[in-house]
Amino acid sequence: MTFEYNRAYQGDCDEVMSQMIDEGIKFDLILTDPPYNLDKDFGNKSDSLPLDEFISTSRERINKCHRLLTNSGSLIWFGIHRYIGYLQVLMYEEGMFYRGMNIWFYENGFSRSKKSPATQYEPFLWFSNSNKEWTYNADDVRVPYKSTDRLKSPVYYKDKNGIKKEWTANPAGALRGDIWAYPTLAGKNFAKERTAHPTQKPETLITELIKAYCPKDSNGKYNGTILDPFHGSGTLGVCCEKLNQQGHDIKWIGLELEQRWVDVTNERLQKLHNHTLSL
Ligand SMILES: C[S@@+](CC[C@H](N)C(=O)[O-])C[C@H]1O[C@@H](n2cnc3c(N)ncnc32)[C@H](O)[C@@H]1O
């Protein structure tokens, strides 16, 4: 099978990733949001595995992702508190290199339980293929300074040689931390973006992650290859296409078991295309 970029395929990623490995395909970034094993109904049983099967399946999938990465490639893998520890161990056992545990933080989740605090975050792991080189575009994902007080008068520090230097604020903002605060798609404000998919990720979050982790060319344009083996409603593809419309050249592929979610992806992409034509 020859794979075309910038489209979603219906298929079982366990099989399709094996074909990609056989064909020698490599990706700079695998950015994915697999079933968390929380019994969500995606139209299949993929989110309701016995724990031992969840672990063995995840082990095989992480191995395939590893084999699909370029030398400087990275894997970004969303999970949930309850199981993220297993996944992190699997990635260490796979021989990948830990770069960080990030947090997707949101305050607009919905809780019915009074027995424990409401969930306000989902962790995601970042592992790289190499311990020497990887992509992280720190300047592309700066955030506003929390306080402007320290910008009012000069701030001094000593460099590594003990020489006094003046610190000046970066006009693009502060270097971001590992907590990525973006609201979920709950509520009226996000009705337009939301599809029927039960665990659709917000475009704000996924776009920021692409900007952070996608390689760039010498003109500063994103030009990496990205795979999402659990593409769902197609958020990764939609975000890449929105960036491509701004002049970037990201090559992405999405894989999804259920045809109905591939249809949703194609509808989202078509809408984007129609909107651009109407401008
Ligand atoms: C958590 S959802 C991804 C949601 C996605 N990030 C979005 O924004 O819509 C996981 C998806 O993986 C799909 N899936 C489960 N097992 C799969 C498999 N073996 N191959 C491909 N897709 C699979 C499910 O059908 C589900 O749509």
The ligand as a Tripos MOL2 file, in Angstrom:
@<TRIPOS>MOLECULE
LIG
   27    29     1     0     0
SMALL
NO_CHARGES

@<TRIPOS>ATOM
      1 C1         -9.3160    9.1260   22.3960 C.3       1 LIG1
      2 S1         -9.9340    8.9070   20.8080 S.3       1 LIG1
      3 C2         -9.0570   10.1170   19.8410 C.3       1 LIG1
      4 C3         -9.7780   11.4460   19.7620 C.3       1 LIG1
      5 C4         -9.0630   12.4550   18.8900 C.3       1 LIG1
      6 N1         -7.8670   12.9460   19.5270 N.3       1 LIG1
      7 C5         -9.9840   13.6080   18.5440 C.2       1 LIG1
      8 O1         -9.6450   14.7700   18.8460 O.co2     1 LIG1
      9 O2        -11.0550   13.3630   18.0150 O.co2     1 LIG1
     10 C6         -9.2300    7.3830   20.3360 C.3       1 LIG1
     11 C7         -9.6890    6.8880   18.9740 C.3       1 LIG1
     12 O3         -8.9170    5.7340   18.6430 O.3       1 LIG1
     13 C8         -9.7430    4.8700   17.8660 C.3       1 LIG1
     14 N2         -9.1360    3.5270   17.8740 N.ar      1 LIG1
     15 C9         -9.2140    2.5900   18.8330 C.ar      1 LIG1
     16 N3         -8.4950    1.4860   18.5010 N.ar      1 LIG1
     17 C10        -7.9390    1.7480   17.2960 C.ar      1 LIG1
     18 C11        -7.0950    1.0300   16.4350 C.ar      1 LIG1
     19 N4         -6.6550   -0.1990   16.7450 N.pl3     1 LIG1
     20 N5         -6.7090    1.6110   15.2750 N.ar      1 LIG1
     21 C12        -7.1220    2.8750   14.9530 C.ar      1 LIG1
     22 N6         -7.9480    3.5920   15.7360 N.ar      1 LIG1
     23 C13        -8.3490    3.0600   16.8980 C.ar      1 LIG1
     24 C14       -11.1000    4.9640   18.5270 C.3       1 LIG1
     25 O4        -12.1260    4.5290   17.6530 O.3       1 LIG1
     26 C15       -11.1600    6.4660   18.8980 C.3       1 LIG1
     27 O5        -11.8310    7.2030   17.9160 O.3       1 LIG1
@<TRIPOS>BOND
     1     1     2 1
     2     2     3 1
     3     2    10 1
     4     3     4 1
     5     4     5 1
     6     5     6 1
     7     5     7 1
     8     7     8 2
     9     7     9 1
    10    10    11 1
    11    11    12 1
    12    11    26 1
    13    12    13 1
    14    13    14 1
    15    13    24 1
    16    14    15 ar
    17    14    23 ar
    18    15    16 ar
    19    16    17 ar
    20    17    18 ar
    21    17    23 ar
    22    18    19 1
    23    18    20 ar
    24    20    21 ar
    25    21    22 ar
    26    22    23 ar
    27    24    25 1
    28    24    26 1
    29    26    27 1
@<TRIPOS>SUBSTRUCTURE
     1 LIG1         1 GROUP 0 **** ****
